[in-house]
Amino acid sequence: MSDSKQIALLGRNALIREGLRHILAKEDFDIAYSLEDPRHLIDAGQGGDGIEMIVLDQGSSAYVREDIRTLQARYPDARLVLLAESFDFDNMVFAFRAGMHGYIVKDMPCERLVGSLRLVALGERVVPGELIDQLPGAPGAFAAASAASEEICEMLSDREVEILRCLVVGYPNKLISRRLDISEATVKVHVKAILRKLKVQNRTQAAIYALHHGIDGNQAESGPAEIETDIALAPNPMHAHFAMPPAPAQVAA
């Protein structure tokens, strides 16, 4: 990340909060507060308006709308994320109606959690991949995604599409170079071309654009066995989550 993101962690379990703090601190997130109760954050954060994201670990505690509204009133510019123990459709709907910007199921690798929080920090609303199983119109949605995917494939060369899939998965240039048997310098040239053609500013925006246009990283993840260890360690922020578009009334022209 180019600049640190100031985070407040809330949750009843101090051990889980400490684990999250350790993980996120290594990824350039600035953990400003780690507290048990939203009210404690209000008290501790008086005069401190720099918090950009508040992560609530649902765990054994049930955060209510009043808690969320209080946090929204005190930190109107902060992005709110709920970490859930497991996917629950009604709980997810409740969270977004209450004003959350992300609903993340904790049963995932650390790099995916970090990637999901980065998406929230970029302004996306993030929901779990399990949501797709709940959508009644999934076949039509996949058909639209397929058409959008063809549009990208017309804009990019075959090699650039391969590299774009790797960006969706979150692979660094070194790993892309090894997977595709090309030099890192060549990878950098292709990445610059991809950013230019898609009219985006960085790799994360390119990955988000690709996801919204039907490109995923499934093909990129199925590679030679000899680099399986590298794949397990590579960030994968996009695979388990879809960015939720704003409600129709909020969509800009």
C-alpha positions as CSV (number, residue, x, y, z in Angstrom):
1,M,0.0,0.0,0.0
2,S,1.3,3.5,-0.8
3,D,0.1,5.0,2.4
4,S,-0.9,3.7,5.8
5,K,-4.6,3.3,6.7
6,Q,-5.5,4.1,10.3
7,I,-7.6,1.3,11.7
8,A,-9.6,0.8,14.9
9,L,-10.2,-2.8,15.9
10,L,-13.2,-3.6,18.1
11,G,-14.1,-7.0,19.6
12,R,-14.6,-8.9,22.8
13,N,-11.8,-11.3,22.3
14,A,-8.4,-9.6,23.0
15,L,-6.4,-12.5,21.6
16,I,-8.2,-12.2,18.2
17,R,-7.7,-8.5,18.2
18,E,-4.0,-8.9,18.9
19,G,-3.7,-11.4,16.0
20,L,-5.5,-9.0,13.7
21,R,-3.3,-6.2,14.8
22,H,-0.1,-8.2,14.1
23,I,-1.3,-9.3,10.6
24,L,-2.5,-5.8,9.6
25,A,0.5,-3.9,11.0
26,K,2.8,-5.9,8.7
27,E,0.6,-4.8,5.7
28,D,1.0,-1.1,6.4
29,F,-2.2,-0.6,8.3
30,D,-1.8,1.7,11.2
31,I,-3.7,0.2,14.2
32,A,-4.6,3.3,16.2
33,Y,-6.9,1.5,18.6
34,S,-7.7,-2.0,19.7
35,L,-10.6,-2.0,22.1
36,E,-13.5,-4.2,23.4
37,D,-16.5,-1.9,23.1
38,P,-17.6,0.8,20.6
39,R,-18.2,3.2,23.5
40,H,-14.5,2.8,24.6
41,L,-13.5,3.9,21.1
42,I,-15.6,7.0,21.4
43,D,-14.0,7.8,24.7
44,A,-10.5,7.0,23.6
45,G,-10.8,8.8,20.3
46,Q,-12.1,12.1,21.4
47,G,-10.4,14.7,19.2
48,G,-8.9,12.1,16.9
49,D,-10.6,12.2,13.6
50,G,-8.0,10.4,11.6
51,I,-9.6,6.9,11.7
52,E,-10.2,5.7,8.2
53,M,-11.6,2.2,9.0
54,I,-13.3,0.5,11.9
55,V,-13.2,-3.3,12.0
56,L,-15.7,-5.0,14.3
57,D,-15.1,-8.6,15.1
58,Q,-18.5,-10.0,15.7
59,G,-17.3,-13.1,17.5
60,S,-19.4,-13.7,20.7
61,S,-20.7,-10.1,20.7
62,A,-23.7,-8.9,18.8
63,Y,-23.2,-5.4,17.6
64,V,-26.5,-3.6,17.2
65,R,-27.5,-0.8,14.9
66,E,-27.2,1.7,17.8
67,D,-23.5,0.8,18.2
68,I,-23.0,1.3,14.4
69,R,-24.9,4.5,14.3
70,T,-22.9,5.9,17.2
71,L,-19.7,5.1,15.4
72,Q,-21.0,6.6,12.1
73,A,-21.9,9.8,13.9
74,R,-18.5,10.0,15.6
75,Y,-16.5,8.9,12.6
76,P,-18.5,9.9,9.5
77,D,-15.6,9.4,7.1
78,A,-14.6,6.0,8.4
79,R,-15.3,2.7,6.5
80,L,-17.1,0.1,8.7
81,V,-16.3,-3.6,8.4
82,L,-18.0,-6.5,10.2
83,L,-16.0,-9.7,10.6
84,A,-18.4,-12.6,10.8
85,E,-17.8,-16.1,12.1
86,S,-19.7,-17.7,9.2
87,F,-21.9,-16.6,6.3
88,D,-25.4,-15.7,7.3
89,F,-27.5,-14.0,4.7
90,D,-29.9,-12.3,7.1
91,N,-27.0,-11.1,9.2
92,M,-25.3,-9.7,6.1
93,V,-28.4,-7.8,5.1
94,F,-28.7,-6.4,8.6
95,A,-25.1,-5.3,8.5
96,F,-25.4,-3.4,5.3
97,R,-28.7,-1.9,6.2
98,A,-27.1,-0.7,9.4
99,G,-24.5,1.1,7.5
100,M,-21.5,-1.3,7.1
101,H,-19.2,-1.1,4.1
102,G,-17.9,-4.6,4.3
103,Y,-19.1,-8.0,5.5
104,I,-16.2,-10.5,5.7
105,V,-16.3,-14.1,6.8
106,K,-13.2,-14.8,8.9
107,D,-12.7,-18.4,7.5
108,M,-10.2,-17.4,4.9
109,P,-6.4,-17.0,4.5
110,C,-4.8,-13.9,6.0
111,E,-3.9,-12.5,2.6
112,R,-7.5,-12.6,1.4
113,L,-8.6,-10.8,4.5
114,V,-6.0,-8.1,3.9
115,G,-7.0,-7.8,0.3
116,S,-10.7,-7.4,1.2
117,L,-9.9,-4.7,3.7
118,R,-7.9,-2.9,1.0
119,L,-10.9,-3.0,-1.3
120,V,-13.0,-1.4,1.4
121,A,-10.4,1.2,1.9
122,L,-10.6,2.0,-1.8
123,G,-14.3,2.7,-1.5
124,E,-15.8,-0.7,-2.5
125,R,-18.5,-2.5,-0.6
126,V,-17.3,-6.0,0.0
127,V,-19.4,-9.1,0.4
128,P,-18.5,-12.8,0.7
129,G,-18.4,-15.1,-2.3
130,E,-21.0,-17.3,-0.6
131,L,-23.5,-14.6,-1.6
132,I,-23.5,-15.9,-5.2
133,D,-25.3,-19.1,-4.0
134,Q,-28.1,-16.9,-2.7
135,L,-28.8,-15.0,-5.9
136,P,-31.8,-16.2,-7.8
137,G,-30.7,-14.7,-11.1
138,A,-27.2,-16.1,-11.1
139,P,-27.3,-17.6,-14.6
140,G,-28.2,-14.3,-16.2
141,A,-25.5,-12.5,-14.1
142,F,-22.9,-15.0,-15.4
143,A,-24.0,-14.4,-19.0
144,A,-23.6,-10.6,-18.6
145,A,-20.2,-11.2,-17.0
146,S,-19.2,-13.4,-20.0
147,A,-20.1,-10.6,-22.4
148,A,-18.1,-8.1,-20.4
149,S,-15.1,-10.6,-20.3
150,E,-15.2,-10.7,-24.1
151,E,-15.0,-6.9,-24.2
152,I,-11.8,-6.9,-22.1
153,C,-10.3,-9.7,-24.3
154,E,-10.8,-7.5,-27.3
155,M,-9.0,-4.6,-25.6
156,L,-6.0,-6.6,-24.4
157,S,-3.6,-9.1,-26.0
158,D,-3.7,-12.8,-24.9
159,R,-0.6,-12.2,-22.8
160,E,-2.0,-9.2,-21.2
161,V,-5.2,-11.1,-20.3
162,E,-3.0,-13.8,-18.7
163,I,-1.2,-11.2,-16.6
164,L,-4.5,-9.5,-15.7
165,R,-5.8,-12.8,-14.3
166,C,-2.6,-12.9,-12.2
167,L,-3.3,-9.4,-11.0
168,V,-6.8,-10.4,-9.9
169,V,-5.3,-13.2,-7.8
170,G,-2.8,-10.8,-6.4
171,Y,0.5,-12.3,-7.7
172,P,3.6,-10.0,-7.6
173,N,5.7,-9.5,-10.7
174,K,8.3,-12.1,-9.6
175,L,5.7,-14.8,-9.4
176,I,4.0,-13.8,-12.7
177,S,7.4,-13.9,-14.3
178,R,8.0,-17.5,-13.1
179,R,4.5,-18.7,-14.0
180,L,4.6,-17.3,-17.6
181,D,8.3,-17.9,-18.1
182,I,9.0,-14.3,-19.0
183,S,11.3,-11.7,-17.4
184,E,10.2,-9.4,-14.7
185,A,11.0,-6.4,-17.0
186,T,8.6,-7.8,-19.6
187,V,5.9,-8.2,-16.9
188,K,6.3,-4.6,-15.9
189,V,5.9,-3.5,-19.5
190,H,2.7,-5.5,-19.9
191,V,1.3,-4.2,-16.6
192,K,1.9,-0.6,-17.7
193,A,0.1,-1.4,-21.0
194,I,-2.8,-3.0,-19.1
195,L,-3.2,0.0,-16.8
196,R,-3.1,2.3,-19.9
197,K,-5.7,0.4,-21.9
198,L,-8.1,-0.1,-19.0
199,K,-7.6,3.6,-18.0
200,V,-6.8,2.8,-14.3
201,Q,-4.0,4.0,-12.1
202,N,-2.7,0.9,-10.3
203,R,-2.8,-2.9,-10.1
204,T,-5.6,-3.0,-7.5
205,Q,-7.9,-0.8,-9.7
206,A,-7.1,-3.1,-12.6
207,A,-8.1,-6.2,-10.6
208,I,-11.3,-4.5,-9.5
209,Y,-12.1,-3.5,-13.1
210,A,-11.4,-7.1,-14.3
211,L,-13.7,-8.6,-11.6
212,H,-16.5,-6.2,-12.6
213,H,-16.0,-7.3,-16.2
214,G,-16.2,-11.0,-15.7
215,I,-12.4,-11.8,-15.4
216,D,-11.4,-14.0,-12.5
217,G,-8.2,-15.6,-11.3
218,N,-9.2,-19.3,-11.5
219,Q,-7.0,-20.0,-14.5
220,A,-4.1,-18.1,-13.0
221,E,-4.3,-20.3,-9.9
222,S,-4.0,-23.6,-11.7
223,G,-0.3,-23.7,-12.4
224,P,2.8,-25.9,-12.2
225,A,3.2,-27.9,-9.0
226,E,6.8,-26.7,-8.5
227,I,5.6,-23.2,-7.4
228,E,2.7,-24.3,-5.3
229,T,4.4,-22.9,-2.2
230,D,4.7,-19.5,-3.7
231,I,1.0,-19.5,-4.7
232,A,-0.1,-20.3,-1.1
233,L,1.9,-17.3,0.1
234,A,0.8,-14.9,-2.6
235,P,-1.9,-12.3,-1.8
236,N,-5.3,-13.3,-3.1
237,P,-7.6,-10.3,-2.3
238,M,-10.2,-10.9,-4.9
239,H,-10.9,-14.6,-5.2
240,A,-13.3,-14.9,-2.2
241,H,-15.1,-11.6,-2.5
242,F,-17.2,-9.5,-4.9
243,A,-17.4,-5.8,-4.8
244,M,-21.0,-4.7,-4.1
245,P,-22.0,-1.8,-6.4
246,P,-23.8,1.2,-4.7
247,A,-27.6,1.2,-4.5
248,P,-29.2,2.5,-7.8
249,A,-30.0,5.8,-6.2
250,Q,-26.3,6.4,-5.4
251,V,-24.9,5.5,-8.8
252,A,-23.3,8.5,-10.5
253,A,-24.2,9.3,-14.1
